[in-house]
Amino acid sequence: MRTEIYESDPFTAQKQALLVTLDTPYRFERNDELFIATGNRKMKVRVIHVRVEITDGQMRREILVLKI
Protein backbone atom coordinates (compact mmCIF):
# COMPACT_ATOMS: atom_id res chain seq x y z
CA MET A 1 0.00 0.00 0.00
CA ARG A 2 1.27 3.46 -0.81
CA THR A 3 2.30 5.05 2.47
CA GLU A 4 3.27 8.67 3.11
CA ILE A 5 4.92 9.51 6.43
CA TYR A 6 4.60 13.12 7.58
CA GLU A 7 6.15 14.95 10.48
CA SER A 8 3.51 16.34 12.82
CA ASP A 9 3.42 19.63 14.66
CA PRO A 10 3.97 18.68 18.32
CA PHE A 11 1.33 21.09 19.64
CA THR A 12 -1.50 20.92 17.09
CA ALA A 13 -0.95 17.43 15.57
CA GLN A 14 -1.26 18.95 12.10
CA LYS A 15 0.56 17.53 9.11
CA GLN A 16 3.88 19.22 8.36
CA ALA A 17 6.76 18.07 6.12
CA LEU A 18 6.64 14.86 4.09
CA LEU A 19 9.47 12.66 5.39
CA VAL A 20 9.22 9.62 3.13
CA THR A 21 6.91 7.86 0.67
CA LEU A 22 7.03 4.09 0.36
CA ASP A 23 5.02 1.08 -0.79
CA THR A 24 4.67 -1.44 2.04
CA PRO A 25 2.15 -3.97 3.40
CA TYR A 26 3.34 -3.28 6.99
CA ARG A 27 0.51 -2.50 9.39
CA PHE A 28 1.46 0.70 11.19
CA GLU A 29 -0.11 1.25 14.59
CA ARG A 30 -0.17 4.13 17.02
CA ASN A 31 2.95 4.23 19.24
CA ASP A 32 5.11 2.29 16.77
CA GLU A 33 8.65 3.67 16.85
CA LEU A 34 10.52 4.03 13.56
CA PHE A 35 14.01 5.04 12.51
CA ILE A 36 13.94 7.08 9.29
CA ALA A 37 17.14 7.78 7.37
CA THR A 38 16.98 9.89 4.22
CA GLY A 39 20.19 11.26 2.75
CA ASN A 40 22.26 12.62 5.64
CA ARG A 41 19.24 13.01 7.94
CA LYS A 42 18.41 10.36 10.57
CA MET A 43 15.61 10.53 13.10
CA LYS A 44 13.64 8.41 15.51
CA VAL A 45 9.88 8.99 15.42
CA ARG A 46 6.70 7.69 17.02
CA VAL A 47 3.45 7.11 15.12
CA ILE A 48 0.62 9.24 16.49
CA HIS A 49 -2.03 8.86 13.76
CA VAL A 50 -2.79 6.47 10.89
CA ARG A 51 -5.27 7.48 8.18
CA VAL A 52 -6.34 5.16 5.35
CA GLU A 53 -8.07 6.62 2.30
CA ILE A 54 -9.86 4.55 -0.35
CA THR A 55 -10.56 6.32 -3.64
CA ASP A 56 -11.74 4.58 -6.82
CA GLY A 57 -10.59 1.20 -5.49
CA GLN A 58 -7.09 2.44 -4.60
CA MET A 59 -5.84 2.49 -1.01
CA ARG A 60 -3.50 5.16 0.32
CA ARG A 61 -2.23 5.65 3.86
CA GLU A 62 -0.99 8.74 5.69
CA ILE A 63 1.05 8.36 8.87
CA LEU A 64 1.67 11.27 11.24
CA VAL A 65 4.76 10.98 13.42
CA LEU A 66 6.48 12.97 16.17
CA LYS A 67 10.24 13.19 16.61
CA ILE A 68 11.44 11.59 19.83
VMD Tcl script that builds the backbone (N, CA, C; Angstrom):
set m [mol new atoms 204]
animate dup $m
set s [atomselect $m all]
$s set {name element resname resid chain x y z} {
  {N N MET 1 A 0.846 -1.173 0.000}
  {CA C MET 1 A 0.000 0.000 0.000}
  {C C MET 1 A 0.895 1.241 0.000}
  {N N ARG 2 A 0.506 2.211 -0.783}
  {CA C ARG 2 A 1.266 3.461 -0.810}
  {C C ARG 2 A 1.131 4.146 0.547}
  {N N THR 3 A 2.267 4.481 1.128}
  {CA C THR 3 A 2.302 5.054 2.471}
  {C C THR 3 A 3.134 6.327 2.463}
  {N N GLU 4 A 2.554 7.391 2.979}
  {CA C GLU 4 A 3.267 8.665 3.113}
  {C C GLU 4 A 3.417 8.954 4.600}
  {N N ILE 5 A 4.644 9.222 5.022}
  {CA C ILE 5 A 4.915 9.507 6.433}
  {C C ILE 5 A 5.252 10.985 6.566}
  {N N TYR 6 A 4.453 11.676 7.383}
  {CA C TYR 6 A 4.597 13.115 7.585}
  {C C TYR 6 A 5.015 13.416 9.015}
  {N N GLU 7 A 5.842 14.438 9.153}
  {CA C GLU 7 A 6.153 14.953 10.483}
  {C C GLU 7 A 4.943 15.741 10.960}
  {N N SER 8 A 4.658 15.657 12.240}
  {CA C SER 8 A 3.510 16.338 12.815}
  {C C SER 8 A 3.965 17.491 13.697}
  {N N ASP 9 A 3.161 18.540 13.724}
  {CA C ASP 9 A 3.416 19.631 14.657}
  {C C ASP 9 A 3.169 19.095 16.070}
  {N N PRO 10 A 4.112 19.273 16.991}
  {CA C PRO 10 A 3.966 18.679 18.324}
  {C C PRO 10 A 2.838 19.269 19.170}
  {N N PHE 11 A 2.362 20.452 18.827}
  {CA C PHE 11 A 1.330 21.089 19.644}
  {C C PHE 11 A -0.068 20.969 19.057}
  {N N THR 12 A -0.178 20.956 17.722}
  {CA C THR 12 A -1.497 20.924 17.090}
  {C C THR 12 A -1.795 19.608 16.389}
  {N N ALA 13 A -0.818 18.722 16.269}
  {CA C ALA 13 A -0.954 17.434 15.568}
  {C C ALA 13 A -1.384 17.618 14.115}
  {N N GLN 14 A -0.964 18.725 13.510}
  {CA C GLN 14 A -1.260 18.953 12.097}
  {C C GLN 14 A -0.093 18.490 11.243}
  {N N LYS 15 A -0.429 18.044 10.044}
  {CA C LYS 15 A 0.561 17.528 9.107}
  {C C LYS 15 A 1.533 18.625 8.700}
  {N N GLN 16 A 2.824 18.292 8.749}
  {CA C GLN 16 A 3.881 19.224 8.357}
  {C C GLN 16 A 4.627 18.652 7.149}
  {N N ALA 17 A 5.921 18.497 7.244}
  {CA C ALA 17 A 6.761 18.075 6.122}
  {C C ALA 17 A 6.624 16.582 5.826}
  {N N LEU 18 A 6.611 16.255 4.528}
  {CA C LEU 18 A 6.636 14.861 4.093}
  {C C LEU 18 A 8.040 14.322 4.315}
  {N N LEU 19 A 8.163 13.242 5.086}
  {CA C LEU 19 A 9.468 12.662 5.388}
  {C C LEU 19 A 9.858 11.592 4.384}
  {N N VAL 20 A 8.908 10.728 4.044}
  {CA C VAL 20 A 9.219 9.623 3.126}
  {C C VAL 20 A 7.920 9.060 2.543}
  {N N THR 21 A 8.008 8.560 1.320}
  {CA C THR 21 A 6.909 7.855 0.670}
  {C C THR 21 A 7.405 6.464 0.321}
  {N N LEU 22 A 6.621 5.450 0.661}
  {CA C LEU 22 A 7.031 4.088 0.358}
  {C C LEU 22 A 5.820 3.217 0.072}
  {N N ASP 23 A 6.068 2.046 -0.502}
  {CA C ASP 23 A 5.022 1.078 -0.787}
  {C C ASP 23 A 5.287 -0.139 0.090}
  {N N THR 24 A 4.425 -0.363 1.081}
  {CA C THR 24 A 4.668 -1.440 2.042}
  {C C THR 24 A 3.353 -2.038 2.537}
  {N N PRO 25 A 3.333 -3.342 2.815}
  {CA C PRO 25 A 2.151 -3.969 3.399}
  {C C PRO 25 A 2.151 -3.899 4.936}
  {N N TYR 26 A 3.215 -3.330 5.523}
  {CA C TYR 26 A 3.340 -3.279 6.987}
  {C C TYR 26 A 2.140 -2.565 7.606}
  {N N ARG 27 A 1.644 -3.111 8.701}
  {CA C ARG 27 A 0.510 -2.501 9.392}
  {C C ARG 27 A 1.029 -1.569 10.486}
  {N N PHE 28 A 1.017 -0.287 10.213}
  {CA C PHE 28 A 1.464 0.700 11.190}
  {C C PHE 28 A 0.388 0.883 12.246}
  {N N GLU 29 A 0.816 1.018 13.490}
  {CA C GLU 29 A -0.110 1.253 14.590}
  {C C GLU 29 A 0.399 2.403 15.443}
  {N N ARG 30 A -0.532 3.033 16.127}
  {CA C ARG 30 A -0.167 4.126 17.022}
  {C C ARG 30 A 0.871 3.633 18.025}
  {N N ASN 31 A 1.837 4.483 18.317}
  {CA C ASN 31 A 2.948 4.235 19.242}
  {C C ASN 31 A 4.065 3.374 18.672}
  {N N ASP 32 A 3.965 2.943 17.412}
  {CA C ASP 32 A 5.111 2.285 16.773}
  {C C ASP 32 A 6.258 3.280 16.730}
  {N N GLU 33 A 7.472 2.810 16.958}
  {CA C GLU 33 A 8.654 3.667 16.846}
  {C C GLU 33 A 9.431 3.265 15.605}
  {N N LEU 34 A 9.826 4.258 14.819}
  {CA C LEU 34 A 10.519 4.030 13.556}
  {C C LEU 34 A 11.814 4.818 13.527}
  {N N PHE 35 A 12.787 4.304 12.806}
  {CA C PHE 35 A 14.008 5.043 12.508}
  {C C PHE 35 A 13.958 5.369 11.023}
  {N N ILE 36 A 14.003 6.643 10.687}
  {CA C ILE 36 A 13.935 7.078 9.291}
  {C C ILE 36 A 15.257 7.728 8.929}
  {N N ALA 37 A 15.877 7.226 7.868}
  {CA C ALA 37 A 17.141 7.783 7.374}
  {C C ALA 37 A 16.957 8.140 5.906}
  {N N THR 38 A 17.073 9.422 5.601}
  {CA C THR 38 A 16.985 9.893 4.218}
  {C C THR 38 A 18.167 10.818 3.971}
  {N N GLY 39 A 19.002 10.451 3.019}
  {CA C GLY 39 A 20.190 11.256 2.751}
  {C C GLY 39 A 21.085 11.287 3.975}
  {N N ASN 40 A 21.406 12.486 4.452}
  {CA C ASN 40 A 22.262 12.615 5.642}
  {C C ASN 40 A 21.442 12.872 6.906}
  {N N ARG 41 A 20.134 12.738 6.812}
  {CA C ARG 41 A 19.242 13.014 7.937}
  {C C ARG 41 A 18.730 11.701 8.543}
  {N N LYS 42 A 18.920 11.525 9.853}
  {CA C LYS 42 A 18.414 10.360 10.571}
  {C C LYS 42 A 17.559 10.845 11.728}
  {N N MET 43 A 16.451 10.144 11.967}
  {CA C MET 43 A 15.615 10.527 13.103}
  {C C MET 43 A 14.828 9.328 13.621}
  {N N LYS 44 A 14.499 9.404 14.887}
  {CA C LYS 44 A 13.641 8.411 15.512}
  {C C LYS 44 A 12.297 9.084 15.732}
  {N N VAL 45 A 11.215 8.404 15.331}
  {CA C VAL 45 A 9.882 8.994 15.418}
  {C C VAL 45 A 8.899 7.992 16.013}
  {N N ARG 46 A 7.784 8.523 16.492}
  {CA C ARG 46 A 6.699 7.690 17.024}
  {C C ARG 46 A 5.421 8.004 16.253}
  {N N VAL 47 A 4.708 6.957 15.856}
  {CA C VAL 47 A 3.447 7.106 15.119}
  {C C VAL 47 A 2.376 7.624 16.071}
  {N N ILE 48 A 1.704 8.717 15.660}
  {CA C ILE 48 A 0.615 9.244 16.490}
  {C C ILE 48 A -0.747 9.127 15.811}
  {N N HIS 49 A -0.747 8.928 14.472}
  {CA C HIS 49 A -2.030 8.858 13.759}
  {C C HIS 49 A -1.845 8.092 12.455}
  {N N VAL 50 A -2.791 7.212 12.154}
  {CA C VAL 50 A -2.794 6.472 10.891}
  {C C VAL 50 A -4.123 6.749 10.203}
  {N N ARG 51 A -4.064 7.176 8.947}
  {CA C ARG 51 A -5.274 7.480 8.181}
  {C C ARG 51 A -5.220 6.702 6.877}
  {N N VAL 52 A -6.257 5.918 6.597}
  {CA C VAL 52 A -6.341 5.158 5.352}
  {C C VAL 52 A -7.437 5.775 4.500}
  {N N GLU 53 A -7.124 6.018 3.237}
  {CA C GLU 53 A -8.075 6.622 2.305}
  {C C GLU 53 A -8.276 5.659 1.136}
  {N N ILE 54 A -9.539 5.399 0.791}
  {CA C ILE 54 A -9.857 4.549 -0.351}
  {C C ILE 54 A -10.584 5.404 -1.375}
  {N N THR 55 A -9.991 5.519 -2.566}
  {CA C THR 55 A -10.562 6.316 -3.642}
  {C C THR 55 A -10.510 5.507 -4.927}
  {N N ASP 56 A -11.658 5.316 -5.549}
  {CA C ASP 56 A -11.740 4.577 -6.817}
  {C C ASP 56 A -11.023 3.233 -6.743}
  {N N GLY 57 A -11.190 2.518 -5.645}
  {CA C GLY 57 A -10.593 1.196 -5.487}
  {C C GLY 57 A -9.113 1.184 -5.158}
  {N N GLN 58 A -8.511 2.342 -4.946}
  {CA C GLN 58 A -7.092 2.443 -4.596}
  {C C GLN 58 A -6.965 2.845 -3.127}
  {N N MET 59 A -6.071 2.159 -2.413}
  {CA C MET 59 A -5.841 2.491 -1.006}
  {C C MET 59 A -4.567 3.305 -0.856}
  {N N ARG 60 A -4.636 4.273 0.028}
  {CA C ARG 60 A -3.503 5.155 0.322}
  {C C ARG 60 A -3.510 5.396 1.822}
  {N N ARG 61 A -2.322 5.494 2.405}
  {CA C ARG 61 A -2.235 5.647 3.857}
  {C C ARG 61 A -1.341 6.833 4.194}
  {N N GLU 62 A -1.791 7.632 5.160}
  {CA C GLU 62 A -0.990 8.742 5.692}
  {C C GLU 62 A -0.671 8.430 7.148}
  {N N ILE 63 A 0.591 8.589 7.502}
  {CA C ILE 63 A 1.054 8.356 8.866}
  {C C ILE 63 A 1.584 9.683 9.400}
  {N N LEU 64 A 1.115 10.094 10.574}
  {CA C LEU 64 A 1.666 11.275 11.240}
  {C C LEU 64 A 2.580 10.799 12.356}
  {N N VAL 65 A 3.774 11.388 12.421}
  {CA C VAL 65 A 4.762 10.983 13.423}
  {C C VAL 65 A 5.314 12.195 14.161}
  {N N LEU 66 A 5.782 11.956 15.373}
  {CA C LEU 66 A 6.477 12.969 16.172}
  {C C LEU 66 A 7.913 12.535 16.369}
  {N N LYS 67 A 8.836 13.486 16.302}
  {CA C LYS 67 A 10.235 13.187 16.612}
  {C C LYS 67 A 10.356 12.879 18.093}
  {N N ILE 68 A 11.191 11.888 18.412}
  {CA C ILE 68 A 11.435 11.585 19.830}
  {C C ILE 68 A 12.924 11.521 20.083}
}
mol reanalyze $m
mol bondsrecalc $m
mol representation Tube
mol addrep $m
